[in-house]
C-alpha cells in the first residue's frame, strides 16, 4: 500500500514529513515527524476529508481548501 504521508531524512540532522511531493514540516527528531504524521492521518480518518489537497491552520482553526468541507473551519 502506498502511504500518503512519508517521513524521510532531511539534510544531516532533521526529518521531513511529506504529503506526496509537498513538504509538510521539518522536525528535529524523527519521533516528532512521526507524531505529526499520526495526527494528520487521524484527522483525515475522523473527519472523512479524503481527498484534500491543502489544510491550513488559520488563527487556531483548520481551514479546508477543497474537498467535502471546503471553506469550512473547525476548531482545533
SVG drawing of the C-alpha trace seen along z (x, -y; Angstrom):
<svg xmlns="http://www.w3.org/2000/svg" viewBox="-19 -34 44 36">
<polyline fill="none" stroke="black" stroke-width="0.4" points="0.0,0.0 1.3,-3.5 1.1,-5.8 0.0,-9.4 2.4,-10.8 6.1,-9.9 8.9,-10.6 12.4,-10.9 15.8,-12.2 16.2,-16.0 19.8,-17.0 22.1,-15.5 20.2,-16.5 16.5,-16.8 13.4,-14.8 10.9,-15.8 7.2,-14.9 5.9,-15.0 2.3,-14.8 3.1,-13.3 5.7,-15.8 4.7,-18.6 6.8,-19.3 4.5,-19.5 7.0,-20.0 10.6,-19.6 11.3,-18.2 14.5,-18.0 13.6,-14.4 12.1,-11.6 9.7,-11.0 8.2,-14.5 7.7,-14.0 6.1,-10.6 3.7,-12.2 2.7,-14.9 2.1,-12.2 -0.1,-10.2 -2.1,-13.3 -2.8,-14.2 -3.8,-10.7 -6.1,-10.6 -7.6,-14.0 -8.3,-12.7 -9.8,-9.5 -12.0,-11.2 -13.3,-13.9 -13.5,-11.9 -11.6,-14.5 -10.3,-12.4 -9.4,-13.7 -7.9,-17.0 -5.1,-18.9 -4.5,-21.5 -5.3,-22.1 -4.3,-25.4 -4.1,-26.5 -5.8,-29.9 -5.9,-31.5 -6.2,-28.2 -8.7,-26.8 -8.3,-24.4 -9.4,-25.8 -10.1,-23.2 -9.1,-24.4 -11.0,-21.8 -12.8,-18.5 -16.2,-17.9 -15.5,-20.5 -14.1,-23.3 -14.3,-26.7 -15.4,-25.3 -13.5,-26.0 -13.1,-23.5 -11.9,-24.3 -8.6,-22.8"/>
</svg>
